[in-house]
Amino acid sequence: MIPATNQRLSATVLFIFGGSGDLNLRKLTPALYNLTIDNYLPEQFAVVGLGRSDYTDETFRERLLEGVRQFSRRKDDLDVTWDRFAPKISYLQMDAGNENAYGKLADYVSARQTEWGMHANVIFYLAVAPQLVPGIATNLGNLPLCGDKQNVRIVVEKPFGHDLKTARELNALLGGLFAEEQIYRIDHYLGKETVQNILALRFANSLFEPIWNRRYIDYVQITASETVGLEGRGGYYEGSGALRDMIQNHLLQVLCMVATEAPVNFDANEVRNKKVDVLHAIRRIRPEQVNDMAVRGQYGPGPINGEERPGYRQEEGVKPDSATETFAAIKLYVDNWRWENVPFYLRTGKSLPEKTTVIKIKFKAAPDFAFPDEATKTWKSNRLSIGIQPAMDIRLRIQAKRPGQTLALDPVEMVFSYKTEYAGQEPEAYETLLLDVMTGDATLFMRADQVEAAWQVVTPILDAWAAEPPADFPNYAPGSWGPQAADELVGKDGFRWETK
């Protein structure tokens, strides 16, 4: 969590592998720039982009400035404020596959520590393709400076493994090179303000915690939908799919925040222990149950708002007979006292009608026998909606009497909105997470056992889908809410997807 001032932060050197890549341009440098403007970074701070591209310090800074102009939430007085940040940026050309080149990194750290007259924290951020992570990690692990468990950290982006087997292999590799407390597996969803606010909502308000259980909750739905297709990411997405890309990491982590028990304190391992408990409590899906518990889909060609869109199989980098799902919906149960037999529905997809990530918690209906029939015609159960993106809000649906001489009830919403409640802009997820890495706070990062437990949840589905290719792809039109089978997944339990 972000400290009130930068006094907790020690001198820091941040190396970014893939420094000339898209992630650094769009997310990392804008986040670091914002942290600088907000006075969170220490005076003794250096960020070094690493890559094979031919940049000088000056041309590299110019490239990153364009990224800040386009993607930063803070553009006011950029021509002035950039001068505070730019001197902290440098570029080091190196081939990450050349193990002999890594001595440059140790030399750079030594030079900065001599210049600053103090020991520095060292962070290696691997903003690279997943297949490059093992080689880079191995070469870093051979550096003597990486034996400093207190001050040296490595940050690994998702996807963390392609399946349970490869996730375990990567964990074993990293665990043999670094201590667990040095490894920060990053999932940017956990840095979003509204995701972090779930714990505050639940455990700081006596209004909710007593009813946050199977006695009062009918179901939980978590939706992450996108209106776009691949946007040029066909090569990556063909090897991933919606279940791996979104549910295995992002949505399961959100589920953990909703379902976790109260931590004893907010120590990083205590919070993560509670989330791992949730993952272990999720009922395992047997192979013969997959068709009843999971739905997959792939969008075909068609119009959206009068514009003809290609189907997934017509996208660049996609096989003409691809079996990769662009939509996935699953039903899970958390087998513990609190959540016994409460279904958790998770869905995600591309080319859907709305771009949103939202949690819908529907409470069981209150008894209506005391009201006349005409009062209950528009009756709807209480529902809590937690908007994660793009709207960051919390909405509680309640019943209220309609003005007039008759007793008629209408569902109305009580709304808390970050935008209207707080002045200024909320920090981007990467600002929170980068600062947590620098302060050594691992609360919002995944531990090795957490990653593997999440893979165990989805592995039976992945195995069943791989063994039985879909016969009906493409099976939903762009701009729709996915295949008909997704509606049937919740419909057979007497529910429907909450879209409003």
Secondary structure as UniProt FT lines:
FT   HELIX           6..8
FT   STRAND          12..17
FT   TURN            18..20
FT   HELIX           22..23
FT   HELIX           24..28
FT   HELIX           29..37
FT   TURN            38..39
FT   STRAND          45..51
FT   HELIX           57..71
FT   TURN            76..77
FT   HELIX           78..85
FT   HELIX           86..88
FT   STRAND          89..93
FT   TURN            96..97
FT   HELIX           99..102
FT   HELIX           103..116
FT   STRAND          121..126
FT   HELIX           130..132
FT   HELIX           133..141
FT   HELIX           144..147
FT   TURN            149..151
FT   STRAND          152..157
FT   HELIX           164..177
FT   HELIX           180..182
FT   STRAND          183..186
FT   HELIX           188..191
FT   HELIX           193..203
FT   TURN            206..208
FT   HELIX           209..211
FT   TURN            214..216
FT   STRAND          217..225
FT   TURN            231..232
FT   HELIX           234..237
FT   TURN            238..240
FT   HELIX           243..251
FT   HELIX           252..259
FT   HELIX           268..281
FT   HELIX           287..289
FT   HELIX           290..293
FT   STRAND          294..297
FT   STRAND          302..304
FT   TURN            305..306
FT   STRAND          307..309
FT   HELIX           312..314
FT   TURN            316..317
FT   TURN            320..321
FT   STRAND          327..334
FT   TURN            337..341
FT   STRAND          343..349
FT   STRAND          356..363
FT   TURN            369..370
FT   HELIX           373..376
FT   TURN            377..378
FT   STRAND          383..389
FT   STRAND          393..401
FT   STRAND          409..417
FT   HELIX           418..421
FT   HELIX           429..439
FT   TURN            443..444
FT   HELIX           448..467
FT   TURN            478..479
FT   HELIX           484..491
FT   TURN            492..494
//
